[in-house]
Amino acid sequence: MAEPLVHPPGFRRRRGQNWAFLGLLYTSFYMCRYNLPLANEAISKEYGFSKADMGAIITTALLAYACGQIINGLLTDRLGGKRAMLIGAAGTIVMNLAFGAASFAGLLGLFIAIRGADGYLQAFGGPGMVKVNAAWFYSKERGRFAGIFGFMINAGRFGIFSLGPALLAGFTFLGIMRVPPLHWRWLFWAPSLVAAFFAVCVFLFTKDTPAEAGFPEVETDEERRREIAADRAGGRATAEEVRAPLGEVLKTVLRSPAIWLVACAYACTGAVRQGIDQWFPRFMQDVHHADLHSTELQFLGFLIPFVASAGSLVSGYVSDMLFGGRRAPVAAGLYFVETVIIVLAAQFHTAGAAVVFLVLISFTANATHSLLGTAAAMDIGGRRTTGFAFGIIDAFQYFGGSLAGYLLGRLLDRSWDYYFYFMAPFGIVGGVLMMVWLRKHHHGPSHGSRDATPRRDAIDE
């Protein structure tokens, strides 16, 4: 079991405030992203789009997001995390307003272009948030942070799956004003207002580093202490200490074997995660004849974000507390369990069984999502190169996830029988890659991150 860490008085409270506003802004990003699955059927019916057409919108957004993660992760290491988050927020606000307005034209190409631009701009969010928090969390706290990160993501999904059906069905505001049923375009306009509010909060209250808030820097090992001493030449650290030169960022990240191993496994996570998140409402509507207000979809709208958050938190705590910050053993087990669940899901054909298996798959996919994409990225990148490390790894998640757009849509135009079988191979491949990681650890650690703890095998073996 890891020994408890000691923080200066007031540090946890200030870090919590910093993290709360960042997390809530990132939550609103997900409200602006997971509105499309709710609008999928309505858009398809209004304009006669096939599942492959809707999949093209999904794939374009995910590929743009993936490319944006690489580019924006690199930019974030120069811009700083707070600035990157605010750029992403401004972008997704404008693009979601534009996507709603595009409903008056109804052109598939226009929807694709706007959602693609939104995907790229949203890709400033993840690297920005992880960049800030890498400076505020010790290495042995990062698995838990990753769990909280996953919770905030799923809070956004829960928010849109609560707000969206209410907007489409109509609701009473503050018990005094009746709002009639609204067009699906409001699924894109309303979350933009939420994102704008929290962007203002981040601008006013968030700091890039503890030093900017008047606290000592988080120092994780002797190597890091030497780095700080050499860089700052007296006085407190500033945001410049977490902004690395381009050459250092490229050299540190691209030469790390761990980056590419984790990235390939993360592509498998993305294919399964997006297969569930982008299509489960349409799956329930088409196969089990449920509408957005049915008991099954209401349960899924609550349970999928809930168990996804639980998976993120549990996997983070287990890797930190029971495995000393090692991510691979936990991730390997999750991938293989996920494969078994997916194969079983394909054997049952009732709405109740579909709810159970969709929830279980979401648990496993989101557990590896936060564990590898967040904790591992911070472990590898450290304070100075976390943005690019996160960008590379997360890009692969969305490269994998893009397969759950147009390709899966084409398969589903043939038959929904392909739905679960499409996801199963990715669990196997992800598990095998994590076993390779474990094998490398068995033979001893290799060169590691500049921000590693004395347990360098946490990520860099």
C-alpha positions as a printed Julia matrix, in Angstrom:
461×3 Matrix{Float64}:
   0.0     0.0     0.0
   1.29    3.5    -0.87
   2.23    5.84    1.96
   0.0     8.93    2.34
   1.33   12.15    0.82
   1.65   15.35    2.86
   0.52   18.67    1.36
   0.96   22.21    2.7
  -2.03   23.79    4.51
  -4.69   24.98    2.1
  -3.16   23.18   -0.89
  -5.87   20.54   -1.26
  -8.63   23.12   -1.03
  -7.03   25.36   -3.67
  -6.28   22.37   -5.89
  -9.89   21.25   -5.54
 -11.12   24.66   -6.66
  -8.72   24.64   -9.59
  -9.77   21.13  -10.59
 -13.48   21.77  -10.1
 -13.67   24.56  -12.67
 -11.43   22.72  -15.12
 -13.45   19.56  -14.69
 -16.79   21.31  -15.1
 -15.6    23.0   -18.28
 -14.48   19.64  -19.62
 -17.85   18.22  -18.57
 -19.51   20.82  -20.79
 -17.23   19.74  -23.67
 -18.8    16.3   -23.41
 -22.28   17.75  -23.36
 -21.33   19.4   -26.66
 -20.0    16.07  -27.99
 -22.56   13.47  -26.88
 -25.51   15.45  -28.17
 -25.12   13.82  -31.59
 -26.07   10.27  -30.44
 -29.35   11.7   -29.12
 -30.01   13.54  -32.37
 -28.87   10.64  -34.6
 -32.27    9.16  -35.38
 -34.04   12.54  -35.69
 -31.45   13.88  -38.16
 -31.53   10.64  -40.13
 -35.32   10.71  -40.44
 -35.59   14.43  -41.23
 -33.1    14.36  -44.11
 -33.2    10.68  -45.17
 -29.63    9.95  -44.11
 -28.53    6.31  -43.84
 -26.58    4.9   -40.89
 -23.46    5.11  -43.04
 -24.19    8.83  -43.63
 -24.52    9.42  -39.89
 -21.41    7.31  -39.42
 -19.56    9.64  -41.79
 -20.36   12.57  -39.5
 -19.13   10.55  -36.52
 -15.94    9.36  -38.22
 -15.02   12.83  -39.47
 -15.41   14.29  -35.99
 -13.37   11.51  -34.39
 -10.57   11.66  -36.96
 -10.4    15.44  -36.66
 -10.28   15.04  -32.89
  -7.51   12.46  -33.19
  -5.37   14.69  -35.42
  -6.14   17.61  -33.17
  -4.9    15.72  -30.14
  -1.47   15.31  -31.73
  -1.22   18.9   -32.95
  -2.91   20.53  -29.99
  -1.09   18.37  -27.46
   2.15   19.73  -28.88
   0.8    23.29  -28.86
  -0.45   22.89  -25.31
   3.06   22.26  -24.03
   3.9    25.77  -25.29
   0.62   27.58  -24.67
  -0.06   26.22  -21.21
  -3.07   24.18  -20.17
  -5.46   26.95  -19.16
  -5.03   28.82  -22.42
  -5.54   25.63  -24.43
  -8.73   24.81  -22.53
 -10.17   28.24  -23.27
  -9.33   28.0   -26.99
 -11.12   24.66  -27.11
 -14.11   26.04  -25.23
 -14.52   28.99  -27.59
 -14.26   26.66  -30.57
 -16.82   24.1   -29.46
 -19.29   26.82  -28.48
 -19.16   28.34  -31.96
 -19.28   24.98  -33.78
 -22.24   23.66  -31.8
 -24.16   26.85  -32.49
 -23.28   26.42  -36.16
 -24.32   22.74  -36.24
 -27.74   23.67  -34.87
 -28.08   26.46  -37.43
 -27.11   24.02  -40.22
 -30.42   22.26  -39.59
 -32.06   24.94  -41.75
 -29.97   23.8   -44.73
 -29.95   20.04  -44.06
 -26.84   19.33  -46.14
 -24.83   16.25  -45.2
 -21.55   17.84  -46.29
 -22.21   20.87  -44.12
 -22.93   18.73  -41.08
 -19.73   16.77  -41.71
 -17.6    19.91  -42.09
 -18.93   21.59  -38.96
 -18.63   18.48  -36.82
 -15.11   17.94  -38.12
 -14.08   21.48  -37.14
 -15.69   20.93  -33.75
 -13.74   17.71  -33.3
 -10.45   19.48  -33.95
 -11.21   22.38  -31.6
 -12.44   20.12  -28.8
  -9.04   18.43  -28.98
  -7.57   21.39  -27.08
  -9.57   20.37  -24.02
  -8.05   17.07  -22.89
  -4.37   18.05  -23.26
  -5.09   21.38  -21.59
  -6.76   19.88  -18.55
  -4.19   17.11  -18.12
  -1.38   19.64  -18.57
  -2.63   21.75  -15.69
  -3.26   18.84  -13.38
   0.11   17.22  -14.04
   1.58   20.22  -12.22
  -0.83   19.84   -9.29
  -0.76   16.06   -8.64
   2.01   13.76   -7.46
   2.62   10.68   -9.59
   1.05    8.4    -6.98
  -2.11   10.5    -6.99
  -2.6    10.42  -10.73
  -4.53    7.18  -10.95
  -7.09    8.69   -8.59
  -7.06   11.9   -10.6
  -7.71    9.81  -13.71
 -10.74    8.35  -11.97
 -12.06   11.81  -11.16
 -11.28   12.84  -14.75
 -13.45    9.95  -15.93
 -16.21   11.03  -13.56
 -16.26   14.54  -15.02
 -16.46   13.13  -18.56
 -19.39   10.95  -17.59
 -21.05   13.81  -15.75
 -21.17   15.51  -19.15
 -22.76   12.46  -20.69
 -25.26   12.22  -17.87
 -25.99   15.93  -18.23
 -26.82   15.75  -21.92
 -28.81   12.52  -21.54
 -30.88   14.28  -18.88
 -31.18   17.65  -20.59
 -31.6    16.33  -24.14
 -34.82   14.32  -23.75
 -36.3    17.18  -21.7
 -35.59   19.65  -24.49
 -37.18   17.35  -27.06
 -40.24   16.57  -24.93
 -40.78   19.98  -23.33
 -40.43   20.88  -19.66
 -41.48   23.34  -16.98
 -38.79   25.86  -16.01
 -38.62   26.68  -12.27
 -42.18   25.41  -11.93
 -43.64   28.54  -13.51
 -42.9    28.59  -17.24
 -43.79   25.79  -19.64
 -41.25   25.26  -22.43
 -42.78   23.36  -25.38
 -40.99   20.51  -27.18
 -38.02   21.89  -29.08
 -36.35   20.93  -32.36
 -33.24   18.72  -32.16
 -31.07   21.75  -32.97
 -31.46   22.76  -29.3
 -29.44   19.69  -28.37
 -26.5    21.69  -29.79
 -27.44   25.2   -28.73
 -28.21   24.58  -25.06
 -24.9    22.85  -24.16
 -23.05   25.77  -25.78
 -24.47   28.09  -23.12
 -23.29   25.74  -20.37
 -19.78   25.66  -21.86
 -19.68   29.46  -22.07
 -20.49   29.82  -18.36
 -17.75   27.46  -17.2
 -15.21   28.95  -19.61
 -15.65   32.27  -17.82
 -15.11   30.5   -14.48
 -11.87   28.89  -15.7
 -10.62   32.22  -17.01
 -11.22   33.87  -13.65
 -10.21   31.19  -11.12
  -7.9    28.54  -12.62
  -4.09   28.63  -12.31
  -1.61   26.63  -14.4
   0.71   25.77  -11.48
   0.66   25.72   -7.67
   3.26   28.52   -7.71
   0.8    30.85   -9.45
  -1.61   30.21   -6.57
   1.08   30.83   -3.94
   2.06   27.23   -3.13
   5.32   25.27   -3.52
   5.65   23.2    -6.65
   4.75   19.51   -6.59
   8.15   17.78   -6.66
   8.04   14.07   -7.32
  11.63   12.85   -7.12
  15.26   13.92   -6.9
  15.6    14.21  -10.67
  12.67   16.6   -10.79
  14.1    18.62   -7.89
  17.34   19.03   -9.79
  15.41   20.08  -12.88
  13.54   22.75  -10.94
  16.72   24.02   -9.31
  18.47   24.3   -12.67
  15.54   26.01  -14.41
  14.31   28.62  -12.02
  17.64   30.13  -10.82
  16.1    31.18   -7.54
  12.6    32.16   -6.51
   9.38   30.28   -7.08
   8.53   28.26  -10.16
   6.26   29.83  -12.72
   4.17   28.58  -15.58
   7.3    28.64  -17.77
   8.61   25.57  -15.92
   5.81   23.49  -17.38
   6.26   24.87  -20.91
   8.91   22.86  -22.7
  10.86   23.69  -25.9
   9.59   21.94  -29.01
  12.75   19.85  -29.41
  12.54   18.57  -25.85
   8.88   17.67  -26.24
   9.42   15.75  -29.48
  12.51   13.94  -28.25
  11.03   12.94  -24.9
   7.69   11.71  -26.2
   8.41   10.23  -29.62
  11.37    8.18  -28.4
   9.37    6.57  -25.58
   8.39    2.95  -26.42
   5.75    3.11  -23.7
   3.92    5.86  -25.6
   3.36    3.67  -28.65
   2.43    0.56  -26.7
  -0.16    2.41  -24.65
  -1.4     4.29  -27.73
  -2.1     1.09  -29.68
  -3.96   -0.42  -26.74
  -5.88    2.81  -26.37
  -7.05    2.55  -29.98
  -8.8    -0.66  -28.93
 -10.44    1.17  -26.04
 -11.64    3.84  -28.45
 -13.27    1.41  -30.88
 -15.33   -0.2   -28.11
 -16.08    3.01  -26.24
 -17.29    4.85  -29.33
 -19.17    1.79  -30.51
 -21.25    2.02  -27.34
 -21.44    5.78  -26.9
 -22.26    6.76  -30.48
 -24.76    4.01  -31.25
 -26.47    2.7   -28.14
 -29.49    5.08  -28.38
 -29.98    4.15  -32.04
 -29.48    0.45  -31.2
 -32.24    0.57  -28.59
 -34.51    2.59  -30.88
 -34.1     0.39  -33.97
 -33.74   -3.07  -32.42
 -35.81   -2.84  -29.25
 -38.26   -0.12  -30.38
 -37.49    2.12  -27.41
 -37.83    5.91  -27.6
 -35.78    8.47  -25.68
 -38.36    8.49  -22.88
 -38.64    4.72  -22.52
 -37.6     3.0   -19.3
 -34.71    1.21  -21.02
 -33.15    4.35  -22.49
 -33.74    6.34  -19.32
 -31.91    3.63  -17.38
 -29.08    3.6   -19.89
 -28.86    7.39  -19.91
 -28.19    7.23  -16.17
 -26.41    3.91  -15.74
 -23.84    4.19  -18.55
 -22.32    7.43  -17.21
 -22.62    6.12  -13.64
 -20.83    2.83  -14.18
 -18.33    4.5   -16.5
 -17.45    6.84  -13.64
 -17.26    3.91  -11.25
 -14.94    2.06  -13.62
 -12.67    5.1   -13.9
 -12.5     5.58  -10.14
 -12.06    1.91   -9.24
  -9.35    1.25  -11.82
  -7.45    4.37  -10.78
  -7.51    3.55   -7.09
  -6.63   -0.09   -7.69
  -3.63    0.79   -9.85
  -2.42    3.42   -7.36
  -3.06    1.64   -4.08
  -2.66   -2.06   -4.89
  -0.19   -1.98   -7.8
   2.01    0.97   -6.78
   1.03    3.1    -9.78
   1.4     0.3   -12.37
  -1.33    0.5   -14.99
  -0.7    -2.58  -17.17
  -1.91   -5.38  -14.83
  -5.24   -3.67  -14.22
  -5.73   -2.75  -17.89
  -4.93   -6.28  -19.11
  -7.55   -7.81  -16.84
 -10.14   -5.25  -17.92
  -9.59   -5.9   -21.63
 -10.02   -9.66  -21.32
 -13.11   -9.35  -19.11
 -14.53   -6.89  -21.63
 -14.1    -9.4   -24.46
 -16.04  -12.07  -22.58
 -18.86   -9.62  -21.84
 -19.11   -8.5   -25.48
 -19.3   -12.06  -26.79
 -22.0   -12.91  -24.24
 -23.95   -9.77  -25.21
 -24.27  -11.03  -28.78
 -26.0   -14.21  -27.54
 -28.96  -12.46  -25.87
 -31.68  -10.62  -27.74
 -34.01   -8.99  -25.19
 -34.14   -5.31  -24.24
 -33.37   -6.12  -20.6
 -30.28   -8.11  -21.52
 -29.16   -5.33  -23.86
 -29.31   -2.82  -21.0
 -27.24   -5.06  -18.72
 -24.54   -5.8   -21.28
 -24.28   -2.23  -22.58
 -23.73   -1.07  -19.0
 -21.07   -3.72  -18.32
 -19.19   -2.98  -21.54
 -19.25    0.72  -20.7
 -17.75   -0.05  -17.28
 -14.75   -1.88  -18.74
 -14.17    0.5   -21.65
 -14.2     3.6   -19.48
 -12.01    1.99  -16.84
  -9.21    1.54  -19.4
 -10.05    4.92  -20.92
  -9.15    6.91  -17.82
  -6.39    4.58  -16.65
  -4.32    4.58  -19.84
  -5.25    7.86  -21.45
  -4.94   10.06  -18.38
  -2.79    8.48  -15.67
  -0.38    6.86  -18.13
   0.0    10.06  -20.15
   0.94   12.03  -17.05
   3.29    9.29  -15.9
   5.12    9.29  -19.24
   5.08   13.0   -20.03
   5.64   14.55  -16.62
   4.97   18.23  -16.06
   6.78   19.52  -19.14
   5.65   17.17  -21.91
   2.33   15.82  -20.64
   0.3    17.7   -23.27
   2.0    15.99  -26.21
   2.13   12.6   -24.47
  -1.6    12.84  -23.8
  -2.21   14.05  -27.36
  -0.41   11.1   -28.97
  -2.09    8.5   -26.77
  -5.56   10.01  -26.97
  -5.25   10.49  -30.73
  -4.93    6.73  -31.11
  -8.08    6.25  -29.06
  -9.96    8.31  -31.61
  -8.25    6.72  -34.59
  -9.62    3.45  -33.23
 -12.92    5.08  -32.35
 -13.35    6.4   -35.88
 -13.89    2.8   -37.01
 -17.12    2.9   -35.01
 -18.42    5.64  -37.3
 -18.64    5.06  -41.04
 -17.38    1.45  -41.01
 -19.75    0.33  -38.26
 -22.54    2.37  -39.83
 -22.09    0.45  -43.11
 -22.28   -2.85  -41.22
 -25.38   -1.71  -39.35
 -27.11   -0.75  -42.59
 -26.9    -4.48  -43.35
 -27.85   -5.81  -39.92
 -27.62   -4.94  -36.23
 -26.3    -8.48  -35.7
 -22.83   -7.08  -36.43
 -23.0    -4.62  -33.52
 -21.35   -6.57  -30.69
 -19.18   -8.78  -32.88
 -17.57   -5.64  -34.3
 -16.28   -4.74  -30.8
 -15.05   -8.13  -29.56
 -11.66   -8.32  -31.36
 -10.56   -5.0   -29.89
 -10.8    -6.34  -26.35
  -8.53   -9.26  -27.26
  -5.91   -7.06  -28.94
  -5.91   -4.57  -26.08
  -5.41   -7.35  -23.55
  -2.53   -8.85  -25.53
  -0.78   -5.47  -25.73
  -1.05   -5.07  -21.98
   0.43   -8.54  -21.54
   3.36   -7.42  -23.68
   3.72   -4.47  -21.32
   3.76   -6.84  -18.35
   6.39   -8.98  -20.06
   8.61   -5.93  -20.54
   8.26   -5.18  -16.83
   9.23   -8.76  -16.0
  12.49   -8.26  -17.85
  13.15   -4.98  -16.1
  12.49   -1.29  -16.65
  13.89    0.75  -19.48
  14.5     4.46  -19.77
  11.74    6.42  -18.17
   9.95    9.68  -17.82
  11.57   12.73  -16.33
   8.68   12.96  -13.94
   8.7     9.35  -12.78
   8.56    8.4    -9.14
  11.13    6.0    -7.62
   8.75    3.25   -8.82
   9.73    3.88  -12.46
   7.95    0.72  -13.52
   4.68    2.59  -13.07
   4.76    3.37  -16.77
   8.19    3.39  -18.36
   9.17   -0.27  -18.28
